[in-house]
Structures are given as structure tokens and as C-alpha cells.
């Protein structure tokens, strides 16, 4: 169990590093070809690696330089060849328009082990919503 947890944690550490340096090819290597990704931006889902690559490329292209990434409170559950992880995350950086941004989000990933190692099959990124205003609560801090 500890070995499996370590393998999955390593997957995410390498994923986070690929995000920090905006390495799209390295990042996509962590995802299953049939990944389903729920993001904070429309549409409701990105289905398949090609759609996700397009989303990540657009995201990376919006920033100048590398990204800062903070994570905390990661919890990993494993059973056989399946793992589920959830954590809090903040990606921060400078947009091409010069604005500094970075909000904490909630992340959940489902992974499956195959002969090639662990791959992310589903990921869900969300912001809390203030139900009184209907707006995303982007100023929350863990």
C-alpha cells in the first residue's frame, strides 16, 4: 500500500512540475488517451487527450514565464489498480496582459495503473461558489 501511494504521489509531483514549467508534452504523458476533464472554464467537460491538450495549451499561452504552483492537503486512496486523490491547489502567475492571478481551487483525480504505469483517467477542478451571488469565491485561502 505505501509503495502504491508513493507511486501515485510521484505521478502528481511530476504532473505539478510539468505545469510549473508549462511543458505540454510532459504534462499530457500523465493522462489517459480517453481522459475526461472537468475544469473551471467552459465547456462542461473536455473529453479525450486532444481536447485536453487544446485546453492546457490555451491555459499556458495565457501566461508569461513559468507558473507558480502550491498544493496542500493531498489525500490518496488506492485499491488495486485504481487510485483517487484530492487536494487544494493554487496556480499563480502573470497573465500576458500583466495582471497577477492565482486562486485556490479544489482538485480530484482518478487514476488507473496499466503496464505503462499510472495514468490520470479523470480530473475535476472546481472553485467554491457563493450561492447568494452566484459568483465564484476566488478569494478563499486554506
N, CA, C and O atoms as a DFTB+ gen file, in Angstrom:
568 C
 N C O
     1  1       0.828      -1.200       0.000
     2  2       0.000       0.000       0.000
     3  2       0.866       1.255       0.000
     4  3       0.618       2.167      -0.789
     5  1       1.872       1.324       0.862
     6  2       2.741       2.504       0.919
     7  2       3.447       2.702      -0.421
     8  3       3.610       3.833      -0.880
     9  1       3.864       1.599      -1.049
    10  2       4.526       1.692      -2.345
    11  2       3.571       2.256      -3.395
    12  3       3.964       3.114      -4.185
    13  1       2.344       1.794      -3.413
    14  2       1.353       2.287      -4.364
    15  2       1.079       3.759      -4.116
    16  3       1.013       4.546      -5.060
    17  1       0.920       4.140      -2.852
    18  2       0.702       5.555      -2.523
    19  2       1.877       6.402      -2.997
    20  3       1.681       7.495      -3.528
    21  1       3.089       5.905      -2.809
    22  2       4.286       6.631      -3.247
    23  2       4.308       6.788      -4.764
    24  3       4.674       7.846      -5.276
    25  1       3.918       5.739      -5.481
    26  2       3.872       5.806      -6.948
    27  2       2.890       6.873      -7.409
    28  3       3.195       7.655      -8.309
    29  1       1.717       6.906      -6.798
    30  2       0.686       7.867      -7.194
    31  2       1.119       9.280      -6.808
    32  3       0.943      10.214      -7.591
    33  1       1.674       9.444      -5.627
    34  2       2.156      10.767      -5.208
    35  2       3.235      11.270      -6.174
    36  3       3.271      12.452      -6.516
    37  1       4.103      10.367      -6.603
    38  2       5.151      10.727      -7.560
    39  2       4.541      11.186      -8.889
    40  3       5.024      12.141      -9.498
    41  1       3.486      10.510      -9.333
    42  2       2.786      10.921     -10.554
    43  2       2.359      12.377     -10.446
    44  3       2.582      13.163     -11.367
    45  1       1.745      12.738      -9.325
    46  2       1.263      14.106      -9.167
    47  2       2.409      15.103      -9.022
    48  3       2.322      16.213      -9.547
    49  1       3.465      14.740      -8.333
    50  2       4.612      15.641      -8.218
    51  2       5.199      15.945      -9.601
    52  3       5.569      17.083      -9.889
    53  1       5.279      14.925     -10.441
    54  2       5.793      15.134     -11.801
    55  2       4.800      15.934     -12.650
    56  3       5.206      16.753     -13.475
    57  1       3.506      15.700     -12.450
    58  2       2.480      16.473     -13.143
    59  2       2.593      17.953     -12.752
    60  3       2.557      18.830     -13.614
    61  1       2.728      18.220     -11.464
    62  2       2.814      19.603     -10.992
    63  2       4.052      20.295     -11.560
    64  3       3.995      21.474     -11.907
    65  1       5.161      19.580     -11.656
    66  2       6.373      20.170     -12.217
    67  2       6.175      20.499     -13.698
    68  3       6.636      21.542     -14.162
    69  1       5.501      19.629     -14.439
    70  2       5.223      19.907     -15.851
    71  2       4.351      21.158     -15.989
    72  3       4.531      21.937     -16.925
    73  1       3.416      21.350     -15.069
    74  2       2.578      22.552     -15.090
    75  2       3.440      23.780     -14.809
    76  3       3.332      24.790     -15.505
    77  1       4.292      23.695     -13.793
    78  2       5.133      24.848     -13.427
    79  2       5.970      25.347     -14.602
    80  3       6.126      26.553     -14.795
    81  1       6.508      24.410     -15.385
    82  2       7.380      24.810     -16.496
    83  2       6.627      24.880     -17.830
    84  3       7.218      25.145     -18.877
    85  1       5.321      24.638     -17.772
    86  2       4.433      24.701     -18.946
    87  2       4.915      23.779     -20.069
    88  3       4.970      24.176     -21.233
    89  1       5.259      22.559     -19.704
    90  2       5.712      21.559     -20.679
    91  2       4.518      20.698     -21.073
    92  3       4.204      19.714     -20.402
    93  1       3.857      21.074     -22.162
    94  2       2.612      20.429     -22.582
    95  2       2.809      18.948     -22.900
    96  3       1.962      18.132     -22.537
    97  1       3.899      18.582     -23.563
    98  2       4.113      17.177     -23.906
    99  2       4.328      16.334     -22.655
   100  3       3.765      15.246     -22.528
   101  1       5.126      16.829     -21.753
   102  2       5.356      16.110     -20.491
   103  2       4.060      15.997     -19.699
   104  3       3.762      14.941     -19.141
   105  1       3.290      17.077     -19.648
   106  2       2.034      17.063     -18.911
   107  2       1.057      16.044     -19.489
   108  3       0.441      15.285     -18.741
   109  1       0.914      16.020     -20.791
   110  2      -0.050      15.119     -21.417
   111  2       0.319      13.654     -21.225
   112  3      -0.552      12.788     -21.303
   113  1       1.584      13.363     -20.979
   114  2       2.015      11.980     -20.763
   115  2       1.411      11.376     -19.498
   116  3       1.445      10.158     -19.324
   117  1       0.859      12.205     -18.612
   118  2       0.264      11.709     -17.369
   119  2      -1.213      11.360     -17.520
   120  3      -1.822      10.831     -16.591
   121  1      -1.792      11.652     -18.680
   122  2      -3.229      11.462     -18.889
   123  2      -3.518      10.310     -19.838
   124  3      -2.792      10.080     -20.805
   125  1      -4.588       9.598     -19.540
   126  2      -5.086       8.529     -20.395
   127  2      -5.590       9.133     -21.707
   128  3      -6.088      10.259     -21.712
   129  1      -5.468       8.399     -22.823
   130  2      -5.998       8.919     -24.098
   131  2      -7.489       9.245     -24.043
   132  3      -7.957      10.124     -24.766
   133  1      -8.247       8.537     -23.183
   134  2      -9.687       8.775     -23.090
   135  2     -10.078       9.551     -21.830
   136  3     -11.183       9.388     -21.312
   137  1      -9.178      10.382     -21.349
   138  2      -9.413      11.182     -20.147
   139  2     -10.678      12.030     -20.288
   140  3     -11.018      12.490     -21.378
   141  1     -11.364      12.226     -19.166
   142  2     -12.474      13.172     -19.075
   143  2     -12.073      14.180     -18.008
   144  3     -11.770      13.818     -16.871
   145  1     -12.077      15.453     -18.396
   146  2     -11.562      16.522     -17.540
   147  2     -12.646      17.570     -17.319
   148  3     -13.200      18.105     -18.280
   149  1     -12.951      17.865     -16.052
   150  2     -13.898      18.921     -15.693
   151  2     -13.079      20.099     -15.171
   152  3     -12.360      19.967     -14.180
   153  1     -13.185      21.236     -15.826
   154  2     -12.392      22.401     -15.464
   155  2     -13.298      23.516     -14.958
   156  3     -14.522      23.392     -14.980
   157  1     -12.687      24.606     -14.502
   158  2     -13.455      25.748     -14.017
   159  2     -13.961      26.617     -15.166
   160  3     -14.775      27.514     -14.947
   161  1     -13.495      26.364     -16.370
   162  2     -13.925      27.134     -17.541
   163  2     -14.791      26.250     -18.435
   164  3     -14.664      25.026     -18.399
   165  1     -15.674      26.858     -19.242
   166  2     -16.477      26.076     -20.175
   167  2     -15.598      25.383     -21.193
   168  3     -14.477      25.820     -21.453
   169  1     -16.106      24.295     -21.776
   170  2     -17.419      23.676     -21.631
   171  2     -17.501      22.833     -20.353
   172  3     -16.605      22.881     -19.510
   173  1     -18.562      22.079     -20.223
   174  2     -18.743      21.254     -19.028
   175  2     -17.667      20.190     -18.892
   176  3     -17.320      19.800     -17.778
   177  1     -17.135      19.716     -20.015
   178  2     -16.080      18.700     -19.950
   179  2     -15.195      18.772     -21.190
   180  3     -15.608      19.211     -22.263
   181  1     -13.978      18.327     -20.993
   182  2     -13.036      18.115     -22.087
   183  2     -12.853      16.611     -22.164
   184  3     -12.358      16.003     -21.215
   185  1     -13.236      16.002     -23.263
   186  2     -13.190      14.546     -23.391
   187  2     -12.106      14.157     -24.394
   188  3     -12.126      14.585     -25.549
   189  1     -11.173      13.350     -23.938
   190  2     -10.101      12.862     -24.784
   191  2      -8.854      13.723     -24.679
   192  3      -8.919      14.910     -24.359
   193  1      -7.726      13.100     -24.955
   194  2      -6.431      13.763     -24.819
   195  2      -6.290      14.966     -25.755
   196  3      -5.681      15.965     -25.372
   197  1      -6.832      14.894     -26.961
   198  2      -6.705      16.018     -27.898
   199  2      -7.425      17.260     -27.360
   200  3      -6.892      18.367     -27.431
   201  1      -8.617      17.077     -26.829
   202  2      -9.366      18.204     -26.266
   203  2      -8.632      18.772     -25.051
   204  3      -8.563      19.989     -24.879
   205  1      -8.091      17.905     -24.221
   206  2      -7.384      18.364     -23.031
   207  2      -6.090      19.084     -23.409
   208  3      -5.739      20.094     -22.800
   209  1      -5.397      18.572     -24.394
   210  2      -4.170      19.247     -24.869
   211  2      -4.513      20.669     -25.334
   212  3      -3.793      21.619     -25.025
   213  1      -5.596      20.805     -26.066
   214  2      -6.015      22.135     -26.514
   215  2      -6.313      23.056     -25.339
   216  3      -5.928      24.225     -25.351
   217  1      -6.992      22.539     -24.335
   218  2      -7.306      23.325     -23.139
   219  2      -6.038      23.753     -22.428
   220  3      -5.887      24.925     -22.082
   221  1      -5.120      22.815     -22.204
   222  2      -3.884      23.143     -21.499
   223  2      -3.024      24.113     -22.316
   224  3      -2.401      25.009     -21.747
   225  1      -2.983      23.945     -23.629
   226  2      -2.206      24.856     -24.474
   227  2      -2.745      26.283     -24.352
   228  3      -1.977      27.237     -24.230
   229  1      -4.056      26.415     -24.386
   230  2      -4.679      27.729     -24.240
   231  2      -4.365      28.326     -22.863
   232  3      -4.065      29.515     -22.747
   233  1      -4.435      27.503     -21.841
   234  2      -4.149      27.942     -20.474
   235  2      -2.706      28.433     -20.371
   236  3      -2.466      29.544     -19.898
   237  1      -1.758      27.630     -20.804
   238  2      -0.348      28.008     -20.746
   239  2      -0.060      29.260     -21.563
   240  3       0.711      30.118     -21.132
   241  1      -0.675      29.372     -22.744
   242  2      -0.429      30.511     -23.627
   243  2      -0.913      31.833     -23.034
   244  3      -0.499      32.899     -23.490
   245  1      -1.774      31.781     -22.035
   246  2      -2.277      32.998     -21.403
   247  2      -1.299      33.643     -20.438
   248  3      -1.512      34.774     -20.002
   249  1      -0.226      32.932     -20.100
   250  2       0.729      33.405     -19.100
   251  2       2.085      33.697     -19.715
   252  3       2.478      33.092     -20.712
   253  1       2.804      34.652     -19.091
   254  2       4.200      34.884     -19.437
   255  2       5.045      34.146     -18.411
   256  3       4.719      34.154     -17.224
   257  1       6.099      33.522     -18.836
   258  2       7.008      32.846     -17.911
   259  2       6.413      31.606     -17.275
   260  3       5.295      31.198     -17.592
   261  1       7.188      31.005     -16.359
   262  2       6.715      29.795     -15.682
   263  2       5.586      30.119     -14.710
   264  3       5.312      31.284     -14.422
   265  1       4.947      29.087     -14.220
   266  2       3.845      29.235     -13.275
   267  2       4.305      28.836     -11.878
   268  3       5.137      27.943     -11.716
   269  1       3.761      29.503     -10.886
   270  2       3.943      29.062      -9.512
   271  2       2.827      28.095      -9.188
   272  3       1.702      28.270      -9.656
   273  1       3.115      27.089      -8.405
   274  2       2.066      26.141      -8.053
   275  2       2.237      25.719      -6.607
   276  3       3.296      25.242      -6.198
   277  1       1.169      25.905      -5.842
   278  2       1.139      25.497      -4.448
   279  2       0.094      24.404      -4.309
   280  3      -0.985      24.489      -4.895
   281  1       0.411      23.387      -3.542
   282  2      -0.565      22.334      -3.255
   283  2      -0.529      22.050      -1.761
   284  3       0.484      22.247      -1.091
   285  1      -1.648      21.589      -1.271
   286  2      -1.698      21.193       0.139
   287  2      -2.845      20.223       0.372
   288  3      -3.786      20.120      -0.415
   289  1      -2.725      19.527       1.474
   290  2      -3.774      18.616       1.943
   291  2      -4.104      17.511       0.944
   292  3      -5.273      17.174       0.756
   293  1      -3.083      16.947       0.303
   294  2      -3.329      15.854      -0.637
   295  2      -3.653      14.572       0.128
   296  3      -2.960      14.196       1.073
   297  1      -4.710      13.926      -0.302
   298  2      -5.114      12.627       0.243
   299  2      -5.242      11.659      -0.926
   300  3      -5.850      11.977      -1.948
   301  1      -4.661      10.474      -0.762
   302  2      -4.680       9.466      -1.822
   303  2      -5.274       8.184      -1.277
   304  3      -4.854       7.691      -0.230
   305  1      -6.249       7.648      -1.985
   306  2      -6.852       6.358      -1.656
   307  2      -6.546       5.408      -2.806
   308  3      -6.703       5.768      -3.972
   309  1      -6.110       4.200      -2.479
   310  2      -5.794       3.235      -3.529
   311  2      -6.458       1.902      -3.243
   312  3      -6.677       1.528      -2.091
   313  1      -6.771       1.199      -4.313
   314  2      -7.281      -0.159      -4.224
   315  2      -6.899      -0.868      -5.513
   316  3      -7.461      -0.590      -6.572
   317  1      -5.956      -1.772      -5.423
   318  2      -5.511      -2.483      -6.618
   319  2      -4.920      -1.535      -7.636
   320  3      -3.944      -0.839      -7.358
   321  1      -5.523      -1.510      -8.833
   322  2      -5.023      -0.687      -9.927
   323  2      -5.761       0.636     -10.081
   324  3      -5.671       1.281     -11.126
   325  1      -6.494       1.045      -9.040
   326  2      -7.255       2.289      -9.066
   327  2      -6.798       3.173      -7.908
   328  3      -6.543       2.691      -6.804
   329  1      -6.698       4.477      -8.179
   330  2      -6.357       5.441      -7.133
   331  2      -7.206       6.692      -7.329
   332  3      -7.507       7.092      -8.454
   333  1      -7.580       7.294      -6.215
   334  2      -8.303       8.556      -6.218
   335  2      -7.556       9.493      -5.282
   336  3      -7.180       9.113      -4.173
   337  1      -7.347      10.711      -5.735
   338  2      -6.650      11.697      -4.915
   339  2      -7.435      13.003      -4.936
   340  3      -8.084      13.341      -5.925
   341  1      -7.360      13.724      -3.830
   342  2      -7.928      15.077      -3.800
   343  2      -7.015      15.977      -2.995
   344  3      -6.342      15.536      -2.062
   345  1      -7.002      17.258      -3.374
   346  2      -6.120      18.226      -2.735
   347  2      -6.594      19.629      -3.064
   348  3      -7.504      19.825      -3.871
   349  1      -5.963      20.597      -2.427
   350  2      -6.172      22.001      -2.741
   351  2      -4.960      22.488      -3.513
   352  3      -3.829      22.085      -3.242
   353  1      -5.211      23.362      -4.479
   354  2      -4.128      23.786      -5.364
   355  2      -4.309      25.248      -5.764
   356  3      -5.427      25.744      -5.896
   357  1      -3.186      25.913      -5.950
   358  2      -3.209      27.281      -6.473
   359  2      -2.111      27.408      -7.522
   360  3      -0.932      27.192      -7.239
   361  1      -2.515      27.761      -8.725
   362  2      -1.555      28.083      -9.772
   363  2      -1.561      29.601      -9.873
   364  3      -2.617      30.225      -9.981
   365  1      -0.363      30.188      -9.836
   366  2      -0.270      31.643      -9.882
   367  2       0.755      32.055     -10.926
   368  3       1.713      31.338     -11.218
   369  1       0.519      33.225     -11.470
   370  2       1.442      33.720     -12.470
   371  2       0.990      35.053     -13.014
   372  3       0.036      35.655     -12.523
   373  1       1.688      35.501     -14.030
   374  2       1.398      36.780     -14.665
   375  2       0.772      36.516     -16.031
   376  3       1.364      35.864     -16.891
   377  1      -0.434      37.037     -16.208
   378  2      -1.099      36.914     -17.495
   379  2      -0.389      37.794     -18.516
   380  3       0.341      38.712     -18.144
   381  1      -0.595      37.526     -19.773
   382  2       0.037      38.313     -20.829
   383  2      -0.360      39.785     -20.777
   384  3       0.357      40.636     -21.301
   385  1      -1.500      40.094     -20.146
   386  2      -1.911      41.494     -20.005
   387  2      -1.247      42.164     -18.801
   388  3      -1.517      43.331     -18.516
   389  1      -0.372      41.425     -18.086
   390  2       0.364      41.981     -16.955
   391  2      -0.279      41.773     -15.597
   392  3       0.326      42.098     -14.576
   393  1      -1.489      41.240     -15.561
   394  2      -2.201      41.028     -14.295
   395  2      -1.684      39.779     -13.589
   396  3      -1.533      38.724     -14.205
   397  1      -1.412      39.908     -12.284
   398  2      -1.014      38.765     -11.453
   399  2      -2.276      38.054     -10.985
   400  3      -3.196      38.694     -10.477
   401  1      -2.326      36.733     -11.151
   402  2      -3.503      35.962     -10.747
   403  2      -3.075      34.704     -10.004
   404  3      -1.933      34.256     -10.099
   405  1      -4.021      34.155      -9.267
   406  2      -3.800      32.890      -8.562
   407  2      -4.857      32.682      -7.505
   408  3      -4.870      33.399      -6.505
   409  1      -5.738      31.732      -7.694
   410  2      -6.800      31.410      -6.742
   411  2      -6.691      29.950      -6.339
   412  3      -6.259      29.106      -7.125
   413  1      -7.083      29.665      -5.116
   414  2      -7.109      28.282      -4.652
   415  2      -8.308      27.566      -5.261
   416  3      -9.407      28.118      -5.317
   417  1      -8.091      26.344      -5.714
   418  2      -9.156      25.507      -6.266
   419  2      -9.125      24.147      -5.571
   420  3      -8.174      23.803      -4.870
   421  1     -10.184      23.400      -5.788
   422  2     -10.267      22.024      -5.301
   423  2      -9.989      21.099      -6.481
   424  3     -10.487      21.328      -7.584
   425  1      -9.208      20.073      -6.254
   426  2      -8.861      19.140      -7.329
   427  2      -9.108      17.705      -6.879
   428  3      -8.829      17.335      -5.738
   429  1      -9.633      16.914      -7.794
   430  2      -9.811      15.480      -7.577
   431  2      -9.373      14.762      -8.845
   432  3      -9.753      15.150      -9.950
   433  1      -8.579      13.725      -8.684
   434  2      -8.126      12.931      -9.829
   435  2      -8.384      11.458      -9.583
   436  3      -8.234      10.964      -8.466
   437  1      -8.774      10.766     -10.636
   438  2      -8.908       9.319     -10.634
   439  2      -7.816       8.768     -11.540
   440  3      -7.605       9.268     -12.645
   441  1      -7.131       7.749     -11.074
   442  2      -6.012       7.184     -11.825
   443  2      -6.182       5.677     -11.953
   444  3      -6.843       5.031     -11.141
   445  1      -5.570       5.146     -12.989
   446  2      -5.575       3.700     -13.197
   447  2      -4.167       3.259     -13.571
   448  3      -3.488       3.904     -14.370
   449  1      -3.746       2.154     -12.981
   450  2      -2.439       1.601     -13.299
   451  2      -2.578       0.640     -14.468
   452  3      -3.492      -0.184     -14.508
   453  1      -1.660       0.756     -15.417
   454  2      -1.599      -0.167     -16.546
   455  2      -0.162      -0.651     -16.645
   456  3       0.658      -0.372     -15.771
   457  1       0.134      -1.371     -17.705
   458  2       1.510      -1.839     -17.912
   459  2       2.491      -0.682     -18.045
   460  3       3.678      -0.837     -17.756
   461  1       2.005       0.474     -18.478
   462  2       2.853       1.652     -18.659
   463  2       2.938       2.513     -17.405
   464  3       3.548       3.581     -17.442
   465  1       2.348       2.081     -16.302
   466  2       2.357       2.865     -15.071
   467  2       1.005       3.522     -14.837
   468  3       0.003       3.148     -15.446
   469  1       0.992       4.498     -13.955
   470  2      -0.239       5.184     -13.583
   471  2      -0.580       6.277     -14.590
   472  3       0.293       7.021     -15.035
   473  1      -1.873       6.363     -14.947
   474  2      -2.375       7.430     -15.808
   475  2      -3.619       8.043     -15.168
   476  3      -4.394       7.353     -14.507
   477  1      -3.795       9.329     -15.372
   478  2      -4.985      10.026     -14.889
   479  2      -6.099       9.799     -15.902
   480  3      -5.955      10.127     -17.079
   481  1      -7.210       9.236     -15.435
   482  2      -8.347       8.962     -16.313
   483  2      -9.447      10.009     -16.184
   484  3     -10.248      10.199     -17.099
   485  1      -9.478      10.682     -15.044
   486  2     -10.469      11.728     -14.821
   487  2      -9.884      12.744     -13.853
   488  3      -9.222      12.386     -12.878
   489  1     -10.140      14.024     -14.139
   490  2      -9.714      15.074     -13.214
   491  2     -10.822      16.112     -13.141
   492  3     -11.478      16.429     -14.134
   493  1     -11.009      16.629     -11.936
   494  2     -12.070      17.615     -11.706
   495  2     -11.470      18.765     -10.915
   496  3     -10.970      18.572      -9.807
   497  1     -11.523      19.952     -11.484
   498  2     -11.033      21.170     -10.854
   499  2     -12.241      22.066     -10.620
   500  3     -13.039      22.279     -11.533
   501  1     -12.386      22.600      -9.394
   502  2     -13.555      23.436      -9.128
   503  2     -13.219      24.584      -8.194
   504  3     -12.281      24.519      -7.400
   505  1     -14.010      25.630      -8.315
   506  2     -13.989      26.764      -7.407
   507  2     -15.247      26.711      -6.557
   508  3     -16.297      26.268      -7.024
   509  1     -15.148      27.158      -5.323
   510  2     -16.344      27.282      -4.495
   511  2     -17.205      28.404      -5.063
   512  3     -16.689      29.333      -5.685
   513  1     -18.511      28.318      -4.852
   514  2     -19.443      29.327      -5.355
   515  2     -20.190      29.948      -4.184
   516  3     -20.669      29.247      -3.293
   517  1     -20.280      31.259      -4.199
   518  2     -21.093      31.979      -3.222
   519  2     -22.537      31.877      -3.715
   520  3     -22.896      32.510      -4.708
   521  1     -23.362      31.094      -3.038
   522  2     -24.721      30.839      -3.534
   523  2     -25.596      32.091      -3.498
   524  3     -26.581      32.172      -4.233
   525  1     -25.255      33.062      -2.660
   526  2     -26.048      34.304      -2.610
   527  2     -25.850      35.141      -3.867
   528  3     -26.791      35.767      -4.355
   529  1     -24.638      35.153      -4.385
   530  2     -24.345      35.983      -5.564
   531  2     -24.267      35.180      -6.850
   532  3     -24.399      35.734      -7.941
   533  1     -24.054      33.875      -6.728
   534  2     -23.876      33.039      -7.889
   535  2     -22.489      33.176      -8.507
   536  3     -22.253      32.674      -9.606
   537  1     -21.584      33.838      -7.829
   538  2     -20.240      34.074      -8.334
   539  2     -19.229      33.126      -7.681
   540  3     -19.413      32.666      -6.554
   541  1     -18.173      32.857      -8.419
   542  2     -17.092      32.041      -7.871
   543  2     -16.438      32.781      -6.706
   544  3     -16.207      33.988      -6.774
   545  1     -16.145      32.048      -5.649
   546  2     -15.452      32.610      -4.483
   547  2     -13.961      32.416      -4.700
   548  3     -13.389      31.410      -4.281
   549  1     -13.340      33.379      -5.352
   550  2     -11.945      33.233      -5.766
   551  2     -10.952      33.763      -4.737
   552  3      -9.745      33.743      -4.980
   553  1     -11.431      34.226      -3.615
   554  2     -10.541      34.794      -2.609
   555  2     -10.345      33.888      -1.390
   556  3      -9.780      34.320      -0.385
   557  1     -10.800      32.654      -1.470
   558  2     -10.668      31.738      -0.341
   559  2      -9.227      31.267      -0.195
   560  3      -8.516      31.066      -1.180
   561  1      -8.816      31.098       1.053
   562  2      -7.455      30.637       1.374
   563  2      -7.587      29.499       2.378
   564  3      -8.315      29.623       3.363
   565  1      -6.881      28.382       2.136
   566  2      -6.990      27.269       3.090
   567  2      -6.330      27.611       4.431
   568  3      -6.329      26.788       5.346
